[in-house]
Amino acid sequence: MKKEEIVDILEKTGAIQHGHFILSSGKRSAIYCQCAKLFIYPEIAEKICNELAIKVINEIKLDIDYIVAPAMGGVLVGYELARQLKTKSVFYERVNGTFELRRGFEIEPNAKVVLVEDVITTGKSANECIIELNKIGVNLLATVCLIDRTNNESVIKDPISIHRLDIPIYDEDSLPDELKLIRPIKPGSRDI
């Protein structure tokens, strides 16, 4: 799938949104990626996740034991990617501000793991999961996401993705004038 096709799908499904957004990090942006919107249309989500599955297969070239995702954003992407790669899917959830495997999920030491997010911006959630995975002693093969919007400023370097967005991110006290005129909204799930 060409980059233009991917962007068109993201725009048409509302996965790319325009306005004034407060990101999970507290920083601000004029563009927000709400990849959950893709999953309103399962056939489109399947197609987009297939693009990611192809990249993962081509870049990793190893069997994968688990696809692991941080809740909330990565859960749907992780499930669909695991389905397509015919492997297991588990996810971390925040409990009192810390990621934990719950629901009876377990990952064995030395398991070959791919960490999956919908969007990586600062990489904070992905990194928190990596810390927990390291405690288990897994073999982390890669961090992947649908949308890489790290702007080379993330703790996660060069995630495998189907699309990269270089979008300016601002501190609240350094907003451009056009964003100051728009009421900000906080669409993320960090504080749920």
Secondary structure per residue as TSV (DSSP state, phi and psi in degrees):
chain	resnum	aa	ss	phi	psi
A	1	M	-	360.0	134.6
A	2	K	-	-77.0	155.3
A	3	K	H	-54.7	-41.7
A	4	E	H	-62.0	-39.0
A	5	E	H	-63.7	-44.1
A	6	I	H	-61.8	-47.6
A	7	V	H	-61.6	-41.8
A	8	D	H	-60.4	-44.7
A	9	I	H	-63.3	-45.0
A	10	L	H	-61.4	-40.8
A	11	E	H	-68.5	-47.3
A	12	K	H	-65.7	-33.3
A	13	T	H	-84.3	-8.7
A	14	G	T	84.4	10.7
A	15	A	S	-69.0	-30.1
A	16	I	E	-104.1	122.7
A	17	Q	E	-121.2	151.3
A	18	H	E	-119.1	139.2
A	19	G	E	161.1	-140.4
A	20	H	E	-129.6	111.5
A	21	F	E	-119.1	139.7
A	22	I	E	-96.2	116.5
A	23	L	-	-79.4	167.2
A	24	S	T	-55.5	-31.9
A	25	S	T	-74.3	-12.4
A	26	G	S	96.1	-13.4
A	27	K	-	-75.3	171.0
A	28	R	E	-117.8	155.1
A	29	S	E	-153.1	153.0
A	30	A	E	-89.9	-9.7
A	31	I	E	-130.4	138.0
A	32	Y	E	-129.1	141.0
A	33	C	E	-104.0	113.1
A	34	Q	-	-113.9	77.9
A	35	C	G	-64.0	-18.5
A	36	A	G	-57.3	-28.6
A	37	K	G	-61.0	-29.3
A	38	L	G	-60.0	-36.1
A	39	F	G	-79.9	0.0
A	40	I	G	-66.4	-28.5
A	41	Y	S	-115.4	87.6
A	42	P	H	-53.8	-36.8
A	43	E	H	-68.7	-32.0
A	44	I	H	-75.1	-43.2
A	45	A	H	-60.1	-41.5
A	46	E	H	-59.9	-43.3
A	47	K	H	-65.1	-46.0
A	48	I	H	-64.8	-44.4
A	49	C	H	-67.1	-27.7
A	50	N	H	-65.0	-36.1
A	51	E	H	-61.5	-40.7
A	52	L	H	-68.6	-41.3
A	53	A	H	-59.9	-41.8
A	54	I	H	-61.8	-44.4
A	55	K	H	-63.2	-41.7
A	56	V	H	-62.2	-47.8
A	57	I	H	-59.2	-45.7
A	58	N	H	-67.9	-33.3
A	59	E	H	-91.8	-32.1
A	60	I	H	-89.9	-45.4
A	61	K	-	57.1	27.6
A	62	L	S	-132.4	157.5
A	63	D	-	-66.6	147.6
A	64	I	-	-117.8	129.8
A	65	D	S	-85.4	-37.6
A	66	Y	E	-143.3	140.5
A	67	I	E	-99.5	125.6
A	68	V	E	-120.5	135.4
A	69	A	E	-133.1	146.1
A	70	P	E	-82.2	137.7
A	71	A	T	-76.7	142.5
A	72	M	T	-100.3	-43.2
A	73	G	H	-54.6	-37.5
A	74	G	H	-84.2	-10.8
A	75	V	H	-61.7	-51.2
A	76	L	H	-66.2	-42.8
A	77	V	H	-63.2	-44.2
A	78	G	H	-61.0	-44.8
A	79	Y	H	-60.7	-49.4
A	80	E	H	-65.9	-39.0
A	81	L	H	-64.6	-43.7
A	82	A	H	-62.9	-40.3
A	83	R	H	-59.9	-46.4
A	84	Q	H	-70.3	-32.8
A	85	L	H	-88.9	-1.7
A	86	K	T	56.4	52.7
A	87	T	-	-136.2	-175.1
A	88	K	E	-86.6	152.2
A	89	S	E	-130.4	126.0
A	90	V	E	-135.3	165.8
A	91	F	E	-142.8	153.3
A	92	Y	E	-92.4	147.5
A	93	E	E	-126.3	150.0
A	94	R	E	-79.6	128.3
A	95	V	E	-127.3	115.1
A	96	N	T	51.9	41.7
A	97	G	T	83.9	0.8
A	98	T	E	-124.0	139.6
A	99	F	E	-72.9	135.2
A	100	E	E	-139.1	148.5
A	101	L	E	-80.4	127.1
A	102	R	-	-126.0	-167.4
A	103	R	T	58.6	22.1
A	104	G	T	80.9	8.6
A	105	F	-	-68.3	138.6
A	106	E	-	-140.5	146.9
A	107	I	-	-127.6	129.7
A	108	E	-	-77.0	148.9
A	109	P	T	-56.6	146.4
A	110	N	T	71.0	2.1
A	111	A	-	-61.3	144.0
A	112	K	E	-86.5	115.1
A	113	V	E	-121.2	140.8
A	114	V	E	-117.2	124.9
A	115	L	E	-89.7	130.9
A	116	V	E	-124.5	133.8
A	117	E	E	-125.9	162.3
A	118	D	E	-77.7	-51.9
A	119	V	E	-134.1	137.0
A	120	I	E	-115.3	121.0
A	121	T	S	-111.3	-76.1
A	122	T	S	-86.7	-22.5
A	123	G	-	83.3	7.9
A	124	K	H	-60.8	-50.5
A	125	S	H	-63.5	-45.6
A	126	A	H	-59.8	-43.3
A	127	N	H	-65.6	-38.6
A	128	E	H	-61.1	-39.8
A	129	C	H	-67.8	-39.2
A	130	I	H	-61.2	-39.9
A	131	I	H	-59.7	-44.5
A	132	E	H	-66.9	-40.0
A	133	L	H	-64.6	-37.3
A	134	N	H	-64.0	-33.2
A	135	K	H	-63.2	-33.2
A	136	I	H	-75.4	-31.1
A	137	G	T	89.9	36.4
A	138	V	-	-78.5	168.2
A	139	N	E	-99.6	94.6
A	140	L	E	-76.9	111.3
A	141	L	E	-80.8	-36.9
A	142	A	E	-171.5	160.8
A	143	T	E	-111.3	129.1
A	144	V	E	-130.4	157.9
A	145	C	E	-155.8	160.3
A	146	L	E	-68.9	-51.5
A	147	I	E	-119.1	122.9
A	148	D	E	-98.6	108.2
A	149	R	-	-122.0	40.5
A	150	T	-	-74.6	-20.7
A	151	N	T	50.0	31.2
A	152	N	T	57.1	24.4
A	153	E	-	-120.6	14.1
A	154	S	S	-95.3	157.7
A	155	V	S	-72.4	-17.6
A	156	I	S	-95.6	119.2
A	157	K	-	-99.1	129.5
A	158	D	S	50.0	59.0
A	159	P	-	-66.6	152.1
A	160	I	E	-72.5	128.6
A	161	S	E	-148.0	165.7
A	162	I	E	-92.9	-16.1
A	163	H	E	-155.1	140.8
A	164	R	E	-115.2	128.6
A	165	L	-	-116.9	120.4
A	166	D	-	-99.1	94.4
A	167	I	-	-113.8	129.8
A	168	P	-	-60.2	140.1
A	169	I	-	-122.2	139.3
A	170	Y	B	-124.8	150.8
A	171	D	-	-76.7	153.7
A	172	E	G	-57.1	-34.4
A	173	D	G	-86.6	4.6
A	174	S	G	-131.3	37.3
A	175	L	-	-71.9	142.9
A	176	P	-	-68.4	155.6
A	177	D	H	-54.9	-39.6
A	178	E	H	-65.5	-31.7
A	179	L	H	-75.4	-30.7
A	180	K	H	-61.3	-24.9
A	181	L	T	-84.2	-9.1
A	182	I	S	-109.1	131.2
A	183	R	-	-65.1	127.0
A	184	P	-	-76.4	148.4
A	185	I	B	-127.1	154.6
A	186	K	-	-116.4	93.2
A	187	P	-	-87.0	-9.8
A	188	G	-	-70.7	177.1
A	189	S	-	-112.9	7.3
A	190	R	T	-56.7	-38.4
A	191	D	T	-97.4	15.0
A	192	I	-	-76.2	360.0
